[in-house]
Amino acid sequence: MSSGTDHSAYYVPENGWYPVWVALAIFLMLGGGAVWLNDLKAGDEPNITMTLIGLVLLAVVLFAWFAKVIEENQQGLYSPQLNRSFVWGMGWFIFSEVMFFAAFFGALFYARHFVLSWLGGEGDKAITGEYLWPEFEAVWPVVSNPDPSVFTNPGESMASPGVASWGGYLPFWNTVILLTSSVTVHFAHTAIKDQQRTKLLSWLGLTVLLGIAFLILQVEEYIHAYQELGLTLSSGIYGSTFFLLTGFHGFHVTLGTFMLMVMLFRAFKNHFKPEDCFGFESASWYWHFVDVVWLCLFFFVYVF
């Protein structure tokens, strides 16, 4: 686009290869993930080389892409109409994430309230369980699978009173951490509106630290589940739903923490103004969404 173009109505950037590189990086990540899962199933040493290449490539491309967007914003190329486009874009992105988690929560609900009763001898499809696994006890969490030769039984569930002293309390403390982080990120947003840069840096820095603390505790919880409880991805429907829901949420917390770290670096450079801080606002919306998902996880995966 020529330098003489009027951008006052709506800024349209020049053609770029960023989307192509992002697509390639995601392809490598997903392909590497498939290789990793197949290696685990076959009992081989997991190969994560392709996944790491995809992660590094994605990080580099996104860094360059968002740096370009920030540069354009600092140059004053963005208009109110373009900012409205950003708002709608972030809104639809979060909506797609809501549908993403709704699918996994739906699978959890279906398994707990329909499939489990059928295998236990209840409902119009109970004949399946009566013929295949007549001794199966329909109790959630499923720590005694219908066919242990295919799906190994975990020792205990993550909600078992016997593990409350370690595995049971970690989700509670993580809930406290995320709820606190929602408050601190709100205070950081208020500091932008009030033009209090010191408070912005303090509250936003604390939010980032809380996000990192959450991830550390989740890693500890996974180690406890694998090594002491025998709860793995191969532990049947309970292990699958537990690690898919908590694992994908952990990935989103990682992404949200990274977004807030970028906002913290921008805050150090004094990029945000009360009337121009959508980058921070979009990251805070995403963080609040992640917190709400965790509350649902805490109650439906750990408590009920």
Backbone hydrogen bonds in HBPLUS format (Angstrom, degrees):
<---DONOR---> <-ACCEPTOR-->    atom                        ^
c    i                          cat <-CA-CA->   ^        H-A-AA   ^      H-
h    n   atom  resd res      DA  || num        DHA   H-A  angle D-A-AA Bond
n    s   type  num  typ     dist DA aas  dist angle  dist       angle   num
A0005-THR N   A0002-SER O   3.30 MM   3  5.77 167.9  2.31 116.4 117.7     1
A0021-TRP N   A0017-TRP O   3.15 MM   4  6.44 163.8  2.18 161.8 165.8     2
A0022-VAL N   A0018-TYR O   2.98 MM   4  6.20 156.6  2.03 155.7 162.8     3
A0023-ALA N   A0019-PRO O   2.94 MM   4  6.14 159.1  1.99 146.4 151.8     4
A0024-LEU N   A0020-VAL O   3.01 MM   4  6.31 155.9  2.07 147.1 153.6     5
A0025-ALA N   A0021-TRP O   2.92 MM   4  6.13 157.9  1.97 146.2 152.3     6
A0026-ILE N   A0022-VAL O   2.93 MM   4  6.20 160.6  1.97 154.6 159.1     7
A0027-PHE N   A0023-ALA O   2.95 MM   4  6.13 153.8  2.02 145.0 152.7     8
A0028-LEU N   A0024-LEU O   2.99 MM   4  6.28 156.4  2.05 149.9 155.4     9
A0029-MET N   A0025-ALA O   2.97 MM   4  6.22 154.2  2.03 145.9 153.4    10
A0030-LEU N   A0026-ILE O   2.90 MM   4  6.09 170.0  1.91 155.9 157.7    11
A0031-GLY N   A0027-PHE O   2.86 MM   4  5.91 161.3  1.89 147.4 153.7    12
A0032-GLY N   A0028-LEU O   2.80 MM   4  5.80 156.0  1.86 141.0 148.4    13
A0033-GLY N   A0029-MET O   2.85 MM   4  6.05 147.0  1.96 141.5 151.2    14
A0034-ALA N   A0030-LEU O   2.96 MM   4  6.24 152.4  2.04 147.1 153.7    15
A0035-VAL N   A0031-GLY O   3.04 MM   4  6.33 157.5  2.09 147.4 153.3    16
A0036-TRP N   A0032-GLY O   2.91 MM   4  6.10 157.4  1.96 146.6 153.0    17
A0037-LEU N   A0033-GLY O   2.97 MM   4  6.22 160.8  2.00 149.8 154.0    18
A0038-ASN N   A0034-ALA O   2.98 MM   4  6.18 159.5  2.03 148.8 154.5    19
A0039-ASP N   A0035-VAL O   2.91 MM   4  6.12 151.0  2.00 147.2 155.4    20
A0040-LEU N   A0036-TRP O   3.01 MM   4  6.30 154.6  2.08 146.6 153.4    21
A0041-LYS N   A0037-LEU O   2.95 MM   4  6.21 157.8  2.00 147.7 153.8    22
A0042-ALA N   A0038-ASN O   2.96 MM   4  6.11 151.7  2.04 143.9 151.3    23
A0043-GLY N   A0039-ASP O   3.01 MM   4  6.04 113.4  2.47 135.6 151.2    24
A0044-ASP N   A0039-ASP O   2.86 MM   5  4.95 138.5  2.03 152.6 152.6    25
A0043-GLY N   A0040-LEU O   3.18 MM   3  5.09 149.4  2.28  96.6 105.7    26
A0052-LEU N   A0048-ILE O   2.94 MM   4  6.16 160.6  1.98 155.6 160.6    27
A0053-ILE N   A0049-THR O   2.97 MM   4  6.25 157.1  2.03 151.5 158.0    28
A0054-GLY N   A0050-MET O   2.98 MM   4  6.23 159.7  2.02 148.3 153.6    29
A0055-LEU N   A0051-THR O   2.89 MM   4  6.16 155.1  1.96 149.4 156.4    30
A0056-VAL N   A0052-LEU O   2.91 MM   4  6.10 166.9  1.93 153.2 156.1    31
A0057-LEU N   A0053-ILE O   2.92 MM   4  6.05 164.5  1.94 149.8 154.8    32
A0058-LEU N   A0054-GLY O   2.88 MM   4  5.97 160.2  1.92 146.1 152.0    33
A0059-ALA N   A0055-LEU O   2.92 MM   4  6.11 159.7  1.96 148.5 154.0    34
A0060-VAL N   A0056-VAL O   2.98 MM   4  6.21 162.3  2.01 152.0 156.3    35
A0061-VAL N   A0057-LEU O   2.96 MM   4  6.12 170.1  1.97 155.1 157.9    36
A0062-LEU N   A0058-LEU O   2.90 MM   4  5.96 168.4  1.91 152.3 156.2    37
A0063-PHE N   A0059-ALA O   2.95 MM   4  5.99 152.9  2.03 141.4 149.4    38
A0064-ALA N   A0060-VAL O   3.03 MM   4  6.30 163.1  2.06 149.5 153.5    39
A0065-TRP N   A0061-VAL O   2.81 MM   4  5.99 159.9  1.85 153.1 159.6    40
A0066-PHE N   A0062-LEU O   2.88 MM   4  5.89 174.4  1.88 151.5 153.5    41
A0067-ALA N   A0063-PHE O   2.96 MM   4  5.93 146.1  2.08 139.5 149.6    42
A0068-LYS N   A0064-ALA O   3.06 MM   4  6.24 146.2  2.18 138.4 146.5    43
A0068-LYS N   A0065-TRP O   3.11 MM   3  5.18 120.6  2.48  94.8 109.2    44
A0069-VAL N   A0065-TRP O   3.05 MM   4  6.45 152.3  2.13 145.6 153.4    45
A0070-ILE N   A0066-PHE O   2.87 MM   4  6.08 161.8  1.90 149.6 154.0    46
A0071-GLU N   A0067-ALA O   2.93 MM   4  6.10 155.3  1.99 142.0 149.2    47
A0072-GLU N   A0068-LYS O   2.98 MM   4  6.24 156.4  2.03 147.9 153.7    48
A0073-ASN N   A0069-VAL O   2.99 MM   4  6.27 152.6  2.07 146.1 153.8    49
A0074-GLN N   A0070-ILE O   2.88 MM   4  6.16 158.0  1.93 152.1 158.0    50
A0075-GLN N   A0071-GLU O   3.04 MM   4  6.25 133.5  2.26 139.7 152.0    51
A0077-LEU N   A0072-GLU O   3.23 MM   5  5.74 168.0  2.25 163.4 160.4    52
A0076-GLY N   A0073-ASN O   3.01 MM   3  5.26 159.7  2.05 107.9 113.9    53
A0082-LEU N   A0079-SER O   3.07 MM   3  5.19 116.8  2.49  99.6 114.5    54
A0083-ASN N   A0079-SER O   2.97 MM   4  6.31 155.5  2.03 153.6 161.2    55
A0084-ARG N   A0080-PRO O   2.99 MM   4  6.28 146.1  2.11 143.6 152.2    56
A0085-SER N   A0081-GLN O   3.09 MM   4  6.46 143.5  2.23 138.9 148.9    57
A0085-SER N   A0082-LEU O   3.01 MM   3  4.92 118.5  2.40  91.8 107.7    58
A0086-PHE N   A0082-LEU O   2.96 MM   4  6.39 147.9  2.07 146.5 155.5    59
A0087-VAL N   A0083-ASN O   2.98 MM   4  6.31 154.2  2.04 146.4 153.0    60
A0088-TRP N   A0084-ARG O   3.00 MM   4  6.27 166.5  2.02 150.9 153.6    61
A0089-GLY N   A0085-SER O   2.84 MM   4  6.00 157.1  1.89 146.9 154.3    62
A0090-MET N   A0086-PHE O   2.90 MM   4  6.12 163.4  1.93 153.4 156.7    63
A0091-GLY N   A0087-VAL O   2.90 MM   4  6.06 153.6  1.97 146.3 154.7    64
A0092-TRP N   A0088-TRP O   2.91 MM   4  6.14 162.0  1.94 153.3 156.4    65
A0093-PHE N   A0089-GLY O   2.98 MM   4  6.15 149.1  2.08 141.6 151.0    66
A0094-ILE N   A0090-MET O   2.98 MM   4  6.20 162.0  2.02 150.7 153.8    67
A0095-PHE N   A0091-GLY O   2.98 MM   4  6.21 151.6  2.07 142.4 151.1    68
A0096-SER N   A0092-TRP O   2.90 MM   4  6.14 151.4  1.98 144.6 151.5    69
A0097-GLU N   A0093-PHE O   3.08 MM   4  6.42 144.8  2.21 141.5 151.4    70
A0098-VAL N   A0094-ILE O   2.91 MM   4  6.25 145.7  2.02 145.6 155.3    71
A0099-MET N   A0095-PHE O   3.05 MM   4  6.41 155.9  2.11 149.5 154.8    72
A0100-PHE N   A0096-SER O   2.95 MM   4  6.17 142.5  2.09 136.7 147.7    73
A0101-PHE N   A0097-GLU O   3.05 MM   4  6.36 164.5  2.07 154.0 154.7    74
A0102-ALA N   A0098-VAL O   2.86 MM   4  6.00 145.2  1.98 142.0 153.3    75
A0103-ALA N   A0099-MET O   3.10 MM   4  6.27 144.6  2.23 141.3 147.4    76
A0105-PHE N   A0101-PHE O   2.88 MM   4  6.15 163.8  1.90 157.9 162.7    77
A0106-GLY N   A0102-ALA O   2.77 MM   4  5.81 146.3  1.89 139.0 149.2    78
A0107-ALA N   A0103-ALA O   2.98 MM   4  6.24 146.5  2.09 137.8 146.2    79
A0108-LEU N   A0104-PHE O   2.99 MM   4  6.27 154.6  2.06 144.7 151.3    80
A0109-PHE N   A0105-PHE O   2.89 MM   4  6.15 160.1  1.93 148.5 153.7    81
A0110-TYR N   A0106-GLY O   2.87 MM   4  6.03 162.1  1.90 149.4 154.6    82
A0111-ALA N   A0107-ALA O   2.95 MM   4  6.08 162.0  1.99 147.3 152.0    83
A0112-ARG N   A0108-LEU O   2.98 MM   4  6.11 161.9  2.02 149.7 154.8    84
A0113-HIS N   A0109-PHE O   2.91 MM   4  5.86 166.8  1.93 154.3 157.9    85
A0114-PHE N   A0110-TYR O   3.01 MM   4  5.36 143.0  2.15 135.2 141.7    86
A0115-VAL N   A0110-TYR O   3.15 MM   5  6.53 159.2  2.19 152.2 157.7    87
A0116-LEU N   A0111-ALA O   3.01 MM   5  5.95 146.2  2.13 149.5 157.6    88
A0118-TRP N   A0114-PHE O   3.02 MM   4  6.31 155.7  2.08 153.8 161.3    89
A0119-LEU N   A0115-VAL O   2.95 MM   4  6.20 165.2  1.97 157.9 161.1    90
A0120-GLY N   A0116-LEU O   3.00 MM   4  6.12 134.0  2.22 135.6 148.4    91
A0122-GLU N   A0117-SER O   2.78 MM   5  5.09 157.1  1.83 154.7 152.2    92
A0121-GLY N   A0118-TRP O   3.25 MM   3  5.38 166.4  2.27 105.8 109.5    93
A0126-ALA N   A0123-GLY O   3.31 MM   3  5.33 158.0  2.36 111.8 110.9    94
A0128-THR N   A0125-LYS O   3.33 MM   3  6.22 158.3  2.38 121.0 123.9    95
A0130-GLU N   A0126-ALA O   3.14 MM   4  6.42 159.0  2.18 154.1 160.6    96
A0131-TYR N   A0127-ILE O   3.15 MM   4  6.28 151.2  2.24 146.5 151.4    97
A0132-LEU N   A0128-THR O   3.05 MM   4  6.15 168.4  2.06 155.2 159.0    98
A0133-TRP N   A0129-GLY O   2.91 MM   4  5.19 141.4  2.06 127.7 139.8    99
A0136-PHE N   A0133-TRP O   3.12 MM   3  5.49 167.1  2.14 116.7 120.1   100
A0139-VAL N   A0137-GLU O   2.91 MM   2  5.82 124.4  2.22 113.2  97.0   101
A0150-VAL N   A0147-ASP O   2.98 MM   3  5.76 160.5  2.02 125.1 130.3   102
A0151-PHE N   A0147-ASP O   3.15 MM   4  6.37 169.5  2.16 153.5 155.8   103
A0155-GLY N   A0229-LEU O   2.57 MM  74  4.94 152.3  1.64 164.4 168.7   104
A0160-SER N   A0157-SER O   3.20 MM   3  5.25 166.2  2.22 107.7 109.9   105
A0163-VAL N   A0160-SER O   3.07 MM   3  5.67 159.2  2.12 117.4 123.1   106
A0164-ALA N   A0161-PRO O   3.27 MM   3  5.02 166.9  2.28 101.5 104.8   107
A0166-TRP N   A0163-VAL O   3.05 MM   3  5.69 157.9  2.10 116.1 122.6   108
A0168-GLY N   A0163-VAL O   2.94 MM   5  5.81 162.9  1.97 132.0 131.1   109
A0170-LEU N   A0166-TRP O   3.37 MM   4  6.52 148.3  2.48 151.4 159.1   110
A0173-TRP N   A0169-TYR O   2.98 MM   4  6.31 165.0  2.00 162.2 165.2   111
A0174-ASN N   A0170-LEU O   2.88 MM   4  6.08 154.8  1.94 152.8 160.7   112
A0175-THR N   A0171-PRO O   2.89 MM   4  6.09 142.1  2.04 139.3 149.3   113
A0175-THR N   A0172-PHE O   3.05 MM   3  5.02 120.4  2.42  92.8 108.0   114
A0176-VAL N   A0172-PHE O   3.00 MM   4  6.41 155.6  2.06 150.3 156.4   115
A0177-ILE N   A0173-TRP O   2.88 MM   4  6.14 155.8  1.94 145.9 152.9   116
A0178-LEU N   A0174-ASN O   2.96 MM   4  6.17 165.7  1.98 149.8 152.2   117
A0179-LEU N   A0175-THR O   2.97 MM   4  6.11 165.9  1.99 152.8 157.2   118
A0180-THR N   A0176-VAL O   2.96 MM   4  6.04 155.4  2.02 144.8 151.9   119
A0181-SER N   A0177-ILE O   2.91 MM   4  6.14 150.4  2.00 144.4 153.2   120
A0182-SER N   A0178-LEU O   3.04 MM   4  6.34 141.5  2.19 144.7 153.9   121
A0183-VAL N   A0180-THR O   3.05 MM   3  5.20 122.2  2.40  98.2 112.5   122
A0184-THR N   A0180-THR O   2.99 MM   4  6.37 159.9  2.03 153.0 158.6   123
A0185-VAL N   A0181-SER O   2.96 MM   4  6.05 159.5  2.00 146.7 151.4   124
A0186-HIS N   A0182-SER O   3.19 MM   4  6.25 143.9  2.33 131.9 141.3   125
A0187-PHE N   A0183-VAL O   2.98 MM   4  6.32 153.5  2.05 149.0 156.3   126
A0188-ALA N   A0184-THR O   2.95 MM   4  6.24 147.7  2.05 142.0 151.1   127
A0189-HIS N   A0185-VAL O   3.03 MM   4  6.29 150.7  2.12 140.0 147.0   128
A0190-THR N   A0186-HIS O   2.94 MM   4  6.26 156.5  1.99 149.6 156.2   129
A0191-ALA N   A0187-PHE O   2.90 MM   4  6.17 146.4  2.01 142.4 151.7   130
A0192-ILE N   A0188-ALA O   3.14 MM   4  6.52 142.7  2.28 142.1 151.1   131
A0192-ILE N   A0189-HIS O   3.13 MM   3  5.19 123.9  2.46  95.3 109.1   132
A0193-LYS N   A0189-HIS O   3.16 MM   4  6.55 161.4  2.20 150.3 154.3   133
A0194-ASP N   A0190-THR O   2.92 MM   4  6.17 145.7  2.03 146.1 156.2   134
A0196-GLN N   A0191-ALA O   2.83 MM   5  4.97 172.8  1.84 149.4 151.9   135
A0195-GLN N   A0192-ILE O   3.03 MM   3  4.90 155.4  2.09 100.3 107.9   136
A0200-LEU N   A0196-GLN O   3.02 MM   4  6.27 153.3  2.09 149.4 158.0   137
A0201-LEU N   A0197-ARG O   2.98 MM   4  6.25 163.3  2.01 155.2 157.4   138
A0202-SER N   A0198-THR O   3.02 MM   4  6.23 156.8  2.07 146.6 153.4   139
A0203-TRP N   A0199-LYS O   2.89 MM   4  5.97 177.2  1.89 156.8 157.5   140
A0204-LEU N   A0200-LEU O   2.95 MM   4  5.88 161.2  1.99 148.5 154.7   141
A0205-GLY N   A0201-LEU O   2.93 MM   4  5.77 153.0  2.01 135.0 143.2   142
A0206-LEU N   A0202-SER O   3.00 MM   4  6.17 153.7  2.07 145.0 152.1   143
A0207-THR N   A0203-TRP O   3.00 MM   4  6.25 148.6  2.10 140.8 149.3   144
A0208-VAL N   A0204-LEU O   3.05 MM   4  6.37 156.5  2.11 149.5 154.7   145
A0209-LEU N   A0205-GLY O   3.09 MM   4  6.37 158.4  2.14 146.4 152.0   146
A0210-LEU N   A0206-LEU O   2.96 MM   4  6.21 151.4  2.04 147.7 155.4   147
A0211-GLY N   A0207-THR O   3.00 MM   4  6.30 152.7  2.07 148.0 155.2   148
A0212-ILE N   A0208-VAL O   3.03 MM   4  6.35 156.7  2.09 150.8 156.7   149
A0213-ALA N   A0209-LEU O   2.92 MM   4  6.14 154.0  1.99 145.1 152.7   150
A0214-PHE N   A0210-LEU O   2.96 MM   4  6.21 153.2  2.04 146.7 153.1   151
A0215-LEU N   A0211-GLY O   3.21 MM   4  6.51 159.5  2.25 146.4 150.7   152
A0216-ILE N   A0212-ILE O   3.02 MM   4  6.30 155.3  2.08 150.2 157.1   153
A0217-LEU N   A0213-ALA O   3.07 MM   4  6.31 162.8  2.10 152.3 155.9   154
A0218-GLN N   A0214-PHE O   2.95 MM   4  6.22 148.6  2.05 146.8 156.3   155
A0219-VAL N   A0215-LEU O   3.01 MM   4  6.25 153.9  2.08 147.7 153.8   156
A0220-GLU N   A0216-ILE O   3.07 MM   4  6.39 158.3  2.12 146.3 152.3   157
A0221-GLU N   A0217-LEU O   2.92 MM   4  6.17 149.4  2.01 142.8 151.3   158
A0222-TYR N   A0218-GLN O   2.95 MM   4  6.24 155.1  2.02 148.7 154.6   159
A0223-ILE N   A0219-VAL O   2.99 MM   4  6.27 160.9  2.03 154.1 159.0   160
A0224-HIS N   A0220-GLU O   3.02 MM   4  6.23 157.7  2.07 145.7 151.8   161
A0225-ALA N   A0221-GLU O   2.86 MM   4  6.14 155.7  1.92 148.2 155.2   162
A0226-TYR N   A0222-TYR O   2.90 MM   4  6.10 166.3  1.92 156.0 158.5   163
A0227-GLN N   A0223-ILE O   2.91 MM   4  5.86 167.6  1.92 152.4 156.0   164
A0228-GLU N   A0224-HIS O   2.99 MM   4  5.33 150.9  2.07 131.6 140.6   165
A0229-LEU N   A0224-HIS O   3.27 MM   5  6.69 138.7  2.45 150.2 158.9   166
A0231-LEU N   A0225-ALA O   2.92 MM   6  5.20 150.9  2.00 146.7 142.4   167
A0235-SER N   A0232-THR O   3.17 MM   3  5.32 154.7  2.24 113.9 113.5   168
A0240-SER N   A0236-GLY O   2.97 MM   4  6.16 161.5  2.01 155.4 161.5   169
A0241-THR N   A0237-ILE O   3.00 MM   4  6.01 171.8  2.00 145.8 148.4   170
A0242-PHE N   A0238-TYR O   2.96 MM   4  5.97 159.3  2.00 148.4 155.1   171
A0243-PHE N   A0239-GLY O   3.06 MM   4  6.10 173.3  2.07 148.6 150.6   172
A0244-LEU N   A0240-SER O   2.96 MM   4  5.96 153.7  2.03 147.1 155.2   173
A0245-LEU N   A0241-THR O   3.04 MM   4  5.93 167.3  2.06 143.3 147.4   174
A0246-THR N   A0242-PHE O   3.00 MM   4  6.02 165.0  2.02 150.8 154.1   175
A0247-GLY N   A0243-PHE O   2.77 MM   4  5.13 139.1  1.93 121.6 134.8   176
A0248-PHE N   A0244-LEU O   3.02 MM   4  5.83 164.1  2.04 136.9 141.8   177
A0249-HIS N   A0245-LEU O   3.09 MM   4  6.15 151.7  2.17 138.7 147.3   178
A0250-GLY N   A0246-THR O   2.83 MM   4  6.00 152.6  1.91 140.8 148.7   179
A0251-PHE N   A0247-GLY O   2.94 MM   4  6.28 147.5  2.04 144.2 153.3   180
A0252-HIS N   A0248-PHE O   3.01 MM   4  6.31 151.5  2.09 143.7 150.8   181
A0252-HIS N   A0249-HIS O   3.04 MM   3  5.00 114.1  2.49  93.5 109.4   182
A0253-VAL N   A0249-HIS O   2.84 MM   4  6.21 148.5  1.94 150.3 160.0   183
A0254-THR N   A0250-GLY O   2.91 MM   4  6.17 153.9  1.98 144.7 151.8   184
A0255-LEU N   A0251-PHE O   2.94 MM   4  6.27 157.7  2.00 146.7 152.5   185
A0256-GLY N   A0252-HIS O   2.80 MM   4  5.98 160.9  1.83 146.5 152.3   186
A0257-THR N   A0253-VAL O   2.78 MM   4  5.94 156.8  1.84 149.8 155.9   187
A0258-PHE N   A0254-THR O   3.00 MM   4  6.21 156.5  2.06 146.0 152.3   188
A0259-MET N   A0255-LEU O   2.93 MM   4  6.23 156.7  1.99 148.8 155.3   189
A0260-LEU N   A0256-GLY O   2.96 MM   4  6.24 157.2  2.01 147.9 153.6   190
A0261-MET N   A0257-THR O   2.89 MM   4  6.14 145.1  2.01 144.1 154.3   191
A0262-VAL N   A0258-PHE O   2.99 MM   4  6.33 155.0  2.05 150.9 156.8   192
A0263-MET N   A0259-MET O   3.00 MM   4  6.35 154.3  2.07 144.8 152.3   193
A0264-LEU N   A0260-LEU O   2.84 MM   4  6.10 142.9  1.97 140.3 150.9   194
A0265-PHE N   A0261-MET O   2.98 MM   4  6.34 156.1  2.04 150.6 155.7   195
A0266-ARG N   A0262-VAL O   2.96 MM   4  6.26 156.2  2.02 147.9 154.9   196
A0267-ALA N   A0263-MET O   2.80 MM   4  6.04 145.0  1.92 141.4 151.7   197
A0268-PHE N   A0264-LEU O   3.01 MM   4  6.35 149.3  2.11 147.2 154.6   198
A0269-LYS N   A0265-PHE O   3.25 MM   4  6.60 137.4  2.45 136.5 147.4   199
A0269-LYS N   A0266-ARG O   3.03 MM   3  5.03 126.5  2.32  93.6 108.1   200
A0271-HIS N   A0266-ARG O   3.13 MM   5  5.54 161.4  2.16 142.7 147.1   201
A0270-ASN N   A0267-ALA O   2.92 MM   3  4.83 157.3  1.97 102.5 108.7   202
A0273-LYS N   A0276-ASP O   3.22 MM   3  4.93 170.0  2.23 121.4 124.0   203
A0276-ASP N   A0273-LYS O   2.92 MM   3  4.93 152.6  2.00 106.9 116.0   204
A0281-GLU N   A0277-CYS O   3.03 MM   4  6.33 164.9  2.05 152.6 157.5   205
A0282-SER N   A0278-PHE O   2.78 MM   4  5.90 164.5  1.80 159.1 160.9   206
A0283-ALA N   A0279-GLY O   3.26 MM   4  6.43 156.3  2.32 140.4 146.5   207
A0284-SER N   A0280-PHE O   2.92 MM   4  6.20 153.6  1.99 152.5 160.4   208
A0285-TRP N   A0281-GLU O   2.88 MM   4  6.15 153.7  1.95 150.0 157.0   209
A0286-TYR N   A0282-SER O   3.07 MM   4  6.27 162.7  2.10 145.2 149.6   210
A0287-TRP N   A0283-ALA O   2.97 MM   4  6.20 149.7  2.07 140.8 149.5   211
A0288-HIS N   A0284-SER O   2.94 MM   4  6.18 157.5  1.99 150.9 155.7   212
A0289-PHE N   A0285-TRP O   2.98 MM   4  6.26 155.5  2.04 149.9 157.0   213
A0290-VAL N   A0286-TYR O   2.98 MM   4  6.29 156.6  2.03 148.4 154.2   214
A0291-ASP N   A0287-TRP O   3.03 MM   4  6.32 149.5  2.13 144.3 152.6   215
A0292-VAL N   A0288-HIS O   3.03 MM   4  6.34 155.1  2.09 149.8 155.6   216
A0293-VAL N   A0289-PHE O   3.03 MM   4  6.33 160.4  2.07 153.9 159.0   217
A0294-TRP N   A0290-VAL O   3.07 MM   4  6.33 153.3  2.15 142.9 150.0   218
A0295-LEU N   A0291-ASP O   3.06 MM   4  6.40 151.7  2.15 147.2 154.4   219
A0296-CYS N   A0292-VAL O   3.17 MM   4  6.54 157.6  2.22 149.9 154.9   220
A0297-LEU N   A0293-VAL O   2.91 MM   4  6.23 155.3  1.97 148.2 155.9   221
A0298-PHE N   A0294-TRP O   2.74 MM   4  5.95 161.1  1.78 156.5 160.9   222
A0299-PHE N   A0295-LEU O   3.17 MM   4  6.40 161.5  2.20 148.6 151.9   223
A0300-PHE N   A0296-CYS O   2.95 MM   4  5.99 169.1  1.96 154.3 158.0   224
A0301-VAL N   A0297-LEU O   2.81 MM   4  5.25 147.7  1.91 142.8 148.2   225
A0302-TYR N   A0298-PHE O   3.27 MM   4  5.22 138.6  2.45 111.3 123.0   226
A0303-VAL N   A0298-PHE O   3.10 MM   5  6.39 135.5  2.30 144.8 157.7   227
A0304-PHE N   A0299-PHE O   2.69 MM   5  5.81 169.8  1.70 163.4 166.2   228
